[in-house]
Amino acid sequence: MISEFVREQKRYTQNELCHILKCKEHIDVSNLTIEHILPQKENAAVWKKEVGADYGRVYETYLHTLGNLTITGHNSELGTKAFEEKKKIIRQNSKANILNREVLSADTWTEKSILHRAEILADILIEEFKYIEIHSDTNESTELTFDVNSNFDFSNTKPGEMIFVGEHTKVSSWADLLAKTMNTAFDLDAETITDLATKDYSIPYATRIYISNDERKIRKPKQIDNSGIYFEANLSANGIISFIKDLLAKLQLDTDDFSFSLSEVPFDIDNEDTWAEGLIPVAKLFYNFVENLVEKELIDSAELENLKTKEYTKNLFQATDYPAIANSRTDNMGNSLQKRYRAKAINFNGSEIYVSTQFFDSDRDAVIDWYRSHL
């Protein structure tokens, strides 16, 4: 049942979120992160006792499922604390009442408690997220996702979100991404981080110290919480990725346990290397191409009118189900609530045209060939 509501990505204002959660005052969502009630750090003694003899199976099956997750601005405070302590912190600080109601009313946190809460939250979500038909690249801010093995120069880019051991966290800069990674790493495995600090840890082939108990040994030290452990914060984007990659190995985590998305990435209409899959969504690429052709007067009104028809568009881009161009952002919605065109219009001869977000990546080569044919 839970999978039925995962049909649409939707952004909420604080007022809308408050309406769904039925809170009496606005919630500031800017600093919220996902918190696991049953914690991610495996084999915590207090939680093995809480869950009981079946702890191993419950941990593997339900750790990252809906019933075990909440949102909080107090992630570092909750950590691996006992269930009663977590409830106390949530009760004192959380305003998302409906989200935490079953957590606060539970006497213990076991498989039964997790499944009970999942059913209740799923019913709320299924009611809120109605089924609509969607296609790839429907969200015009489609994120660009990478991991520590991505062969890409991250200079002059800006991260937007990181995913570390299943937790999604918004970040504002590379420095912010590193700081939040270090705090989470310490929360996951304080013993290993402490050991690295004692040994004045450095990544292979580096000349500087990256983690230490002595801040004087680090060029720009930043402390992990109030631990007395410092890490090097003066690193380039590529240096940060190298740091995190080696740190994952030290924590005995897979590289798949860490990924991140970019909110900004260099794009150069004259550099075909920036047109590639994995760097820019094909729908955004098509928008850039149309904008460039209009600016250079390399596309005429007749072709733009043709692109406003499904038949002409589909003849060019076989996987696309909707006209590539429209007169309004709300065109071709049918019975759906999904807007199929970008909010930012392009001015053509005094009129606004809107470019579709409805592209599959299988049409990337066709989009590139179409653009080249105009040059």
N, C-alpha and C positions, 0 to 999 in steps of 0.2 A: 504493500500500500504506500509506503513512504516514497518509492520511486515515481509515483504517479504525479506528484506535484512539481517535480524538477523538470519543467517544460520551458520556463521563461526566466531570463535574467532581468531583474527589475531594480532600478535605483529608487530609494525612498528619501523624501525629505524627512527632517526630524519630526514634523507634525504627523506625517503618514506613518512613520515607524511607531510613534507614540499611540496612534489610533489602533494599530494592530496589537500592540502589547498592552493596550488598555491602561496606560499609566496616567497619572493625574497631572504630571508636569513634563516638560520637554526633557528628552534624554540627549546628552551630548555624545554623539556616536564617533567623534573624531579620534578618540584614544582607546576605543574598545578593541579587545582581542578575544579569540576563542579560548575558553578554558575547559579542560577535561575534568569532570568531577572525579571519576576514577582516574588518577594521574597517569601521564605518559611514562614516567620513570618506573620501569618494571621492577617487581619484587620488593617494593617498599614494605617493610615489615608490618607497619600499622594497617596497610591496605590488604595485605594477605590475610590478616586477622579479620578485617572488616568484611571482605567478600566470602571468606571461608575456604574450605578444602578445594573447591572448584575454581580457585582464583585464576590459574593458568588459562583455562578455556575461556572464562569470562573476559579476561584481559585481551586475548587474541581476537575474540569474536566481537566485542562491543566497545572497545576503546574509542574508536573514531566514529561511532554511530550517533545518530541524532539524539537519542535518549541520554547520552553521556556528556553532551556538549551544552555549554551556555556561553554568554558573552559577559565580559567584565573588564573594568579598568584596573583590576587589582590582581592580575595574573601572577606577578612575582610574589605577592603576599600569600596566595593560595597554595601554589606549588604542590608538594606532597603532604600537606597538613592532613590530619585526620578528618573524617567526614564531619564530625560535630564542630570542629574548628572552622572548616570551610563554610558550614551553614551559618555560623555566627558572623563571619566576615561578609557573606552575601546578604544576610538579613540587615546588617547595619549600613551597607553601602549601596546595594543594588536597588534601582528604581524599575527594573524590568520585571514587574511583579508576576505577570502571567507566565513568563518564561521560566521563573524559578519556583513557582508555586509547589510543584511536585517534589522538587529537591528539598525545600524547607519543611514539607510535611512528612517526609520519609524518616523513619527511625534508623534505618540502615540503608546502605547503598550496595545492592546486590543485583544479580541478573533480573530478578523480578521487578525491582525498582526501575531499572533502566528501560526495560520493555514497556512498563506501564506509562512512563513519561513519554517514550517515543510515540506510542499510540495517540496520546493526547495532543502532542505537538504536531504530529502528522495530520490530524483532523483539522487543526487550525490552518496549517499551510495549504492543504488541499483546497480548503474553502477560499483562501486568499489568492492562490495562484491558479487561475483558470487555465484550462488547456487552450493553447493557440498553436497554429502552425508556424514554425520558424525555420530559418535556413542559416547556412554558415555566414559568418561575418555580419549578422544582423545588428550587433552592437557596434556602433561606429567608433567606440573607444576600445575595440578589441585589443587585448593586451598581448605583448610580445614576450613569450616565455623562454627562459634560458636556464641552464644549469652550470655547474662549475667546470664541466667538460666542453662547454660550447666554444667553438673555435671562432671567436669574434673579439674585435677590439672595442672595449667598452668605454674608451675615452670619449668625452663629450656626450655621454648619455646620462640619463637620470632614471633610477629605479622607482617603481611605483608600489610594488608589493613583494614580499618574500613569503615563501612557504617552507617552513622548517618543521620536520617530523609531523606533518599534517596540519600545522597551525598557520593560518593566513594572517599576516600582519602588514598593515600599511606602513610604508616608509617614505620619508621626504627627501632623502639624499643617500649617497653611498656611505657617508659617515654614520647616518642613522641606521642604515641596514646592518653595518658591522656591529654597532653598539647593541642593537636588539638581538643579533645573532649570538654575541658573546654572553648576554644576560640569559638567553634561553639555554645555551650550551652549559652554563654554570648550573642552572636549575635542573638540567637533565643529568649531569654527571659532575658534581662539584669535586669529587675525589680526583678525577683525571685532570681537571683544570687547575686544581691546587697543586698537583704533582708537576704539571708543566711550568707553573709559576716558580716553584722551588728550584727547578732546573734551568731557569732563564731560557725558556723555549724560543727557538727561532726556526723558521721554515727552511727547507733545504736551499743551499746556495745563497742565502741572505746573509748580510753582514751585520744587521741590526738585531736586537732582541725584540720579540713580539709579545711575550707574556712574562711578567715578573712580579715578585713581591716588592721590588725596589723601584719606585717610580723614577728615580734618578737615572736608571739605566735605559730609560725609554725616551725617545725624542719628544713625542707628544703623548703623554700617558693619559689614559682614561680608565677610571675605576669601574669594576664590575659590581654594581649595587654598592654595598658597604663592606665588601669582602676583604679589602686590603690587597686585592689582586688587580694589577694594571695591565692594559694591553696597548699596543701601538695604534694610535688613531690617525696618524699622519701618513696615509697611504693613498695611492691612486686607485681608481676603479679596478684596474686589472690586478693591482697588488692586493686589494681586498679579496678578489675572487681566488687568487692563489693562496692567500692566508686561510680562507674558509675551506678550500679544498683539502689542504693538509690537515686542518683541524678536524674535519670529518673523519679522516683516517685515524687520527689519534683517539677520537671518541668511538671508534669502531662502528661508524655509521656508513651506510651506502651513500654514494653521491646522489642517488635518486631522492634521498631524504631532504635535500635542499634545492630549491629552485627560486627563481625570481622573475618578475616581469618589468619591462621598461615602460615608463610613461612618456619618455622622449628618446628618440633615436635619430641619428643623422640620416637625412634623405637628400639625395642630389639627383635631380632629373637627368643630369648629364653623366652620371656614374651608374652604369648598369649593375654593378655589384650591390648597390643599395636597393635594387628591385627584387631581390631574391626572397624565396619562401623562408619564413622564420625571422625575417627582419621587418617586413611590413605586410599587413593583411592585403589580400588581392583587391578587396573593395576600396581600401584607402589608396592603393596604387592606381586604380582606375580613376578615382577622383583627382589625384595629382596629374594624371595624364590629360584628362579633360580640361582641367584648369590651365595647364600649360598650353594646350592647343588653342583654347579660347584666347589666351593672352597674346599668343603669337599670330592669331588670325589664320590658323591652319585648319580650321574646321568651319563648315558653313551651316547655315540655318536648315538647309534641306536634310543634312545628315542628322542634325540634332532632333529634327522632327521625326525622322525614321527611328531614332533611338528611343523615342517615346512610345513605340509600339512593341508588343511582346514578340511578334513574329520576326521583326528585323533583328531585335536584340538576341533572340534565341538562335538565329541563323549564325550570328557571330560568336556567341558564347553559349555553348550547348547546355551547360549545367544550370544556366540562369533561367528562372521562371518568371521574372518580372521585367518590365521595360527598364532600360538602363538610365533613362532620363525622365523627369516628370516636371510638370508645371508647379506642383505643390508637394510639400513633404508628406501630406496625408493622402496623396493619390494611391490607387491600387491597394487599398487596405482591405477591401471586401468586408467580410464579417469579423475580421481580426482587429485586435487593438494594437497590433504591432505596426509602428511607422517603418516604412521600408526605404526611406530616403534620408540623407544626411541633413542635419539641422543647418549647416552652413551652406548657403546657396552660392552659385556662381553667376555673375552678371554677364549676360550676353546681349549686346546691342540694346541695352537699357532695360532688359527683362531678366528676371531671375529664373534660373533652372536649377533643379535639384538632382543630385546624383545618387543612384541606388547603393544600398548597403548589401544587396542580396547576391553575393557572388560566392561560388565555391572555389577552393584553391586549384581545382583541376582546370579552371579556365585561365590560370595565370599566363601561360604561354600565349593563349589566344588574345588576351588583353594586351600583352607586350607587342605581339605581331600587329594588332590593330593600331596601336600607337605609332609604331615604326612606319606603317604604311602612309602616314600623314606627313612624314618628315622629308 
